[in-house]
Amino acid sequence: MTKVLKTILLAHGSGGSHSRRLVEELFASAFANPLLAPLNDQAVFSPPSGRLAFTTDSYVVKPIFFPGGDIGKLAVCGTINDLAVGGAEPLYLSASFIIEEGLPMDELERVVASMARTALDAGVMIVTGDTKVVERGKGDKLFINTAGIGKVGGSLDLAPSKIRAGDVVIVSGTMGDHGIAILTHREGIRMETPVESDCAPLHTLVRAVLDAAPSGVRAMRDPTRGGLATVLNEFAASSGLAISVREDDIPVKDAVRGACEILGFDPLYLANEGKLIAVVSKESAEAVLEAMRSHPYGRDAAVTGVVEEAPKGKVLIETSIGNRRILDMLSGEQLPRIC
């Protein structure tokens, strides 16, 4: 295809021969699996026994290629992670592409290849999708919408409403990596120590955590937009309890911290795409921490705080100089177009 057509045309979204070639020669070839092969308007499969989890998300990151990943890898990992933090084993994904006319075909091929590789490595199948093309100037290269289906085993029920006073907050790694990677690459800022996105599928990490403490995990969330601070505020609001954290206990890479100091950002509000926040019972904390640190995506895991009775619905942070203040929910947009 690329030998004849080097860019995306409006005709690729027309439903005609160009559309068919794009689907068959690019998407169907890259995502090849038995459920996708018929190329129907839907994927037909037998649902697994037990409960299902279903999620959807859209990805509009700018730029579409960045250190540590690209919009395709981000879309697959993000959907897997939204399923995983609910305790689901990800099974099937859909992928719909909104492409701007004029996008170089080799860029689209890179994204699709990245999605296929990430899905294959994670053991999930992309089984259905759609393609639309918008006029030049009416989009921004490429947007991707995904949906995901996963299986939730047994009677597992992870929810902020399960959080209790005395529980422990654990983060699986350093905060703010993705946000700083996007910002510095977008703005052409050269760092002495470059920062890469932490974009990664977390379902195997989640499984390790649940295996280590099958009844001790209350809730999990991946801190994407709004970062750690936003997730903690959501946990506090939903549980009606307080969460207290220590700034010095929150892992942040020196390069990320330095970039934030120079640029005026707070790493606690920056996006992550390969980290999770878990609230677990005090009795399970050591086992969960050990399970995380034994996994490639949890080597920098740390206990960062505890759940308290009051002040209800608030998050408190003890700063490095010993002060204690409220850590509010993010107001406005600290960094746009990061996922």
C-alpha positions as CSV (number, residue, x, y, z in Angstrom):
1,M,0.0,0.0,0.0
2,T,2.7,2.5,1.0
3,K,4.5,2.1,-2.4
4,V,1.4,3.5,-4.1
5,L,-0.1,5.8,-1.5
6,K,2.2,7.6,0.9
7,T,-0.5,9.6,2.8
8,I,-4.0,9.1,4.1
9,L,-6.7,10.4,1.7
10,L,-10.3,11.2,2.4
11,A,-11.1,8.2,0.2
12,H,-9.6,5.9,2.9
13,G,-12.7,6.8,5.0
14,S,-15.2,6.5,2.1
15,G,-16.2,2.9,2.6
16,G,-15.0,2.1,-0.9
17,S,-12.0,0.3,-2.3
18,H,-9.4,2.5,-0.6
19,S,-11.1,1.8,2.8
20,R,-11.2,-1.9,2.1
21,R,-7.5,-2.0,1.2
22,L,-6.6,0.0,4.3
23,V,-8.5,-2.4,6.6
24,E,-7.3,-5.6,4.9
25,E,-3.7,-4.7,4.2
26,L,-2.9,-2.7,7.4
27,F,-5.3,-3.3,10.3
28,A,-6.4,-6.9,9.6
29,S,-2.9,-7.9,8.8
30,A,-1.4,-6.4,11.9
31,F,-4.1,-7.5,14.3
32,A,-4.7,-10.9,12.7
33,N,-6.7,-13.3,14.9
34,P,-9.6,-15.7,14.3
35,L,-12.2,-13.3,15.8
36,L,-11.2,-10.4,13.6
37,A,-10.6,-12.5,10.4
38,P,-14.2,-12.4,9.1
39,L,-14.1,-8.6,9.0
40,N,-17.7,-8.2,10.0
41,D,-19.2,-5.2,11.7
42,Q,-18.9,-7.0,15.0
43,A,-16.8,-9.7,16.7
44,V,-18.7,-12.8,17.7
45,F,-17.3,-14.9,20.6
46,S,-18.5,-17.0,23.5
47,P,-18.3,-15.0,26.7
48,P,-16.3,-16.5,29.5
49,S,-18.1,-17.8,32.6
50,G,-18.4,-15.4,35.5
51,R,-18.5,-11.6,35.5
52,L,-17.3,-9.3,32.8
53,A,-15.7,-5.9,33.1
54,F,-16.1,-3.4,30.2
55,T,-14.3,-0.1,29.6
56,T,-13.8,2.5,26.9
57,D,-11.4,5.4,26.4
58,S,-10.1,7.8,23.8
59,Y,-6.6,8.9,23.2
60,V,-5.6,12.3,21.7
61,V,-2.0,12.6,22.9
62,K,0.3,15.2,21.2
63,P,2.8,14.3,19.9
64,I,1.7,10.9,18.8
65,F,5.3,9.5,19.2
66,F,7.1,10.2,22.4
67,P,10.0,8.7,24.5
68,G,8.9,5.4,25.8
69,G,5.9,4.9,23.5
70,D,3.3,6.3,21.1
71,I,-0.4,6.8,20.8
72,G,-0.9,3.1,19.8
73,K,0.9,1.6,22.7
74,L,-0.8,4.1,25.0
75,A,-4.2,3.1,23.7
76,V,-3.7,-0.6,24.3
77,C,-2.0,-0.2,27.7
78,G,-4.5,2.4,28.9
79,T,-7.4,0.1,28.1
80,I,-5.8,-2.9,29.7
81,N,-5.0,-1.0,32.8
82,D,-8.5,0.3,33.2
83,L,-9.7,-3.3,33.2
84,A,-6.8,-4.6,35.4
85,V,-7.2,-2.1,38.3
86,G,-10.8,-3.5,38.7
87,G,-9.3,-6.9,39.1
88,A,-10.2,-8.1,35.5
89,E,-8.2,-10.2,33.2
90,P,-8.2,-8.3,29.9
91,L,-9.4,-10.4,26.9
92,Y,-10.6,-8.4,24.0
93,L,-10.2,-4.9,22.7
94,S,-11.7,-2.8,20.0
95,A,-9.8,0.0,18.2
96,S,-11.3,2.8,16.2
97,F,-9.2,5.3,14.4
98,I,-10.0,9.0,13.5
99,I,-7.3,9.9,11.0
100,E,-6.6,13.4,9.6
101,E,-6.2,13.6,5.8
102,G,-2.6,13.8,4.9
103,L,-1.2,11.7,7.7
104,P,1.9,9.9,6.4
105,M,1.1,6.3,5.8
106,D,4.3,5.2,7.4
107,E,3.3,7.0,10.7
108,L,0.0,5.1,10.7
109,E,1.8,1.9,10.1
110,R,4.2,2.5,13.0
111,V,1.3,3.1,15.3
112,V,-0.6,0.1,14.2
113,A,2.5,-2.1,14.5
114,S,3.1,-0.8,18.0
115,M,-0.5,-1.6,19.0
116,A,-0.2,-5.1,17.6
117,R,3.1,-5.8,19.3
118,T,1.7,-4.4,22.7
119,A,-1.5,-6.5,22.4
120,L,0.4,-9.6,21.5
121,D,2.9,-9.2,24.4
122,A,0.0,-8.6,26.8
123,G,-2.0,-11.7,25.6
124,V,-5.1,-9.7,24.4
125,M,-6.8,-9.6,21.0
126,I,-8.0,-6.6,19.1
127,V,-11.1,-8.1,17.6
128,T,-13.0,-5.3,16.0
129,G,-12.8,-1.6,15.1
130,D,-13.5,1.2,12.7
131,T,-11.8,3.9,10.6
132,K,-12.8,7.4,9.9
133,V,-10.9,10.1,8.0
134,V,-11.5,13.8,8.6
135,E,-10.5,16.7,6.3
136,R,-7.0,18.2,6.6
137,G,-7.0,20.7,9.4
138,K,-10.1,19.2,11.1
139,G,-8.1,16.8,13.3
140,D,-4.6,16.5,14.7
141,K,-3.0,13.6,12.9
142,L,-4.6,10.7,14.8
143,F,-7.1,10.0,17.5
144,I,-7.8,6.5,18.8
145,N,-10.9,5.2,20.6
146,T,-10.7,1.8,22.3
147,A,-13.0,-0.4,24.3
148,G,-12.0,-3.5,26.4
149,I,-13.7,-6.6,27.9
150,G,-12.2,-8.5,30.7
151,K,-13.1,-11.4,33.1
152,V,-13.4,-10.8,36.8
153,G,-12.8,-13.9,38.8
154,G,-14.7,-15.2,41.8
155,S,-16.3,-12.7,44.1
156,L,-13.6,-10.1,43.8
157,D,-15.0,-6.6,44.4
158,L,-12.5,-3.7,44.4
159,A,-14.0,-0.3,45.1
160,P,-13.2,2.8,47.1
161,S,-16.3,2.1,49.3
162,K,-14.3,-0.9,50.7
163,I,-11.6,1.4,52.1
164,R,-11.3,1.4,55.9
165,A,-9.5,3.5,58.5
166,G,-6.1,2.0,59.2
167,D,-5.6,0.9,55.6
168,V,-2.3,1.6,53.8
169,V,-1.7,3.4,50.5
170,I,1.0,1.9,48.2
171,V,2.2,3.3,44.9
172,S,3.8,0.9,42.4
173,G,6.6,3.3,41.3
174,T,7.7,6.8,40.5
175,M,5.2,9.5,39.8
176,G,5.0,12.0,36.9
177,D,7.1,10.1,34.3
178,H,4.6,10.2,31.5
179,G,3.6,13.8,31.9
180,I,7.2,15.1,31.9
181,A,8.1,12.8,29.0
182,I,5.3,14.3,26.9
183,L,6.0,17.9,27.9
184,T,9.7,17.9,27.3
185,H,9.4,16.1,24.0
186,R,6.6,18.3,22.8
187,E,8.4,21.5,23.7
188,G,11.8,20.4,22.6
189,I,13.3,20.7,26.1
190,R,16.6,18.9,26.4
191,M,17.1,17.2,29.8
192,E,20.5,16.1,31.1
193,T,18.8,12.9,32.1
194,P,16.0,12.3,29.5
195,V,12.7,11.0,31.0
196,E,10.7,8.3,29.2
197,S,7.0,7.5,29.5
198,D,6.2,4.7,31.9
199,C,3.5,3.4,29.5
200,A,3.1,-0.3,30.3
201,P,0.3,-2.9,30.7
202,L,-0.3,-3.6,34.4
203,H,-2.5,-6.7,34.4
204,T,0.3,-9.1,35.4
205,L,1.3,-6.7,38.2
206,V,-2.3,-6.6,39.4
207,R,-2.5,-10.3,39.3
208,A,0.7,-10.6,41.4
209,V,-0.8,-8.2,44.0
210,L,-4.1,-10.1,44.2
211,D,-2.3,-13.4,44.5
212,A,-0.2,-12.0,47.4
213,A,-3.2,-10.6,49.3
214,P,-6.4,-12.1,47.8
215,S,-8.7,-10.6,50.5
216,G,-6.6,-7.6,51.6
217,V,-6.8,-5.3,48.5
218,R,-9.6,-2.7,48.9
219,A,-9.2,-0.6,45.8
220,M,-6.8,0.1,42.9
221,R,-6.6,2.9,40.3
222,D,-4.1,3.9,37.7
223,P,-3.1,7.6,38.2
224,T,-3.4,9.0,34.6
225,R,-4.9,12.5,34.2
226,G,-4.6,14.4,37.5
227,G,-2.0,12.0,38.8
228,L,-1.6,10.6,42.3
229,A,-3.3,13.6,44.0
230,T,-6.5,13.2,42.0
231,V,-6.7,9.5,42.7
232,L,-6.2,10.0,46.4
233,N,-8.9,12.6,46.5
234,E,-11.3,10.3,44.6
235,F,-10.6,7.6,47.2
236,A,-11.2,9.9,50.1
237,A,-14.4,11.3,48.7
238,S,-15.8,7.9,47.8
239,S,-14.9,6.3,51.2
240,G,-15.8,9.3,53.3
241,L,-12.5,9.0,55.1
242,A,-9.2,10.9,55.1
243,I,-5.9,9.9,53.5
244,S,-2.6,11.1,54.9
245,V,0.6,10.9,52.9
246,R,4.2,11.9,53.4
247,E,5.9,13.8,50.5
248,D,9.3,12.2,51.3
249,D,7.7,8.7,50.9
250,I,6.4,9.3,47.4
251,P,8.9,8.1,44.8
252,V,9.8,10.7,42.1
253,K,12.7,10.5,39.8
254,D,15.3,13.2,40.3
255,A,15.0,14.2,36.6
256,V,11.2,14.5,37.0
257,R,11.5,16.5,40.2
258,G,14.1,18.8,38.6
259,A,11.9,19.4,35.5
260,C,8.9,20.2,37.7
261,E,10.9,22.7,39.8
262,I,12.1,24.5,36.6
263,L,8.8,24.5,34.8
264,G,6.5,25.0,37.8
265,F,4.7,21.7,37.8
266,D,3.8,19.4,40.7
267,P,4.7,15.7,40.1
268,L,1.8,14.6,42.2
269,Y,-0.7,16.0,39.6
270,L,1.2,14.7,36.5
271,A,0.0,11.7,34.5
272,N,1.4,8.2,34.7
273,E,0.6,5.4,32.3
274,G,2.3,2.5,33.9
275,K,1.7,2.9,37.6
276,L,-1.1,1.9,40.0
277,I,-2.2,3.1,43.4
278,A,-3.5,0.4,45.8
279,V,-5.2,0.8,49.1
280,V,-4.7,-2.4,51.1
281,S,-5.3,-3.6,54.7
282,K,-2.6,-2.9,57.2
283,E,-2.1,-6.7,57.5
284,S,-1.6,-7.2,53.8
285,A,0.7,-4.2,53.2
286,E,4.0,-6.1,53.5
287,A,2.9,-8.9,51.2
288,V,1.6,-6.5,48.6
289,L,4.8,-4.4,48.7
290,E,7.0,-7.4,48.2
291,A,4.8,-8.7,45.3
292,M,5.1,-5.3,43.6
293,R,8.8,-5.0,44.1
294,S,9.3,-8.5,42.7
295,H,7.6,-7.5,39.4
296,P,9.4,-5.5,36.6
297,Y,6.7,-2.8,36.7
298,G,6.8,-2.4,40.5
299,R,10.4,-2.3,41.5
300,D,10.1,1.2,42.9
301,A,7.0,0.5,44.9
302,A,6.6,2.3,48.2
303,V,4.2,2.8,51.1
304,T,3.2,6.4,50.9
305,G,0.3,6.9,53.4
306,V,-2.5,5.7,55.6
307,V,-6.2,6.0,55.8
308,E,-7.6,8.0,58.8
309,E,-11.0,8.7,60.2
310,A,-10.8,12.5,59.7
311,P,-11.0,15.1,58.2
312,K,-13.6,13.2,56.2
313,G,-13.1,13.3,52.4
314,K,-9.8,15.1,52.6
315,V,-6.2,14.2,51.6
316,L,-3.5,15.6,53.8
317,I,0.2,15.7,52.9
318,E,3.2,16.1,55.2
319,T,5.7,18.1,53.3
320,S,9.5,17.6,53.4
321,I,9.9,20.5,55.8
322,G,7.3,19.0,58.3
323,N,4.3,21.1,57.5
324,R,0.9,19.4,56.9
325,R,-1.5,20.8,54.4
326,I,-4.5,19.7,52.3
327,L,-3.7,18.1,48.9
328,D,-6.6,19.3,46.8
329,M,-8.1,17.9,43.6
330,L,-6.5,19.2,40.5
331,S,-8.3,22.4,39.3
332,G,-8.0,23.2,35.6
333,E,-5.5,21.6,33.2
334,Q,-1.9,21.4,34.3
335,L,-0.7,19.8,31.1
336,P,-3.0,19.3,28.1
337,R,-3.1,16.5,25.6
338,I,-1.1,13.9,27.5
339,C,-3.2,10.8,26.9
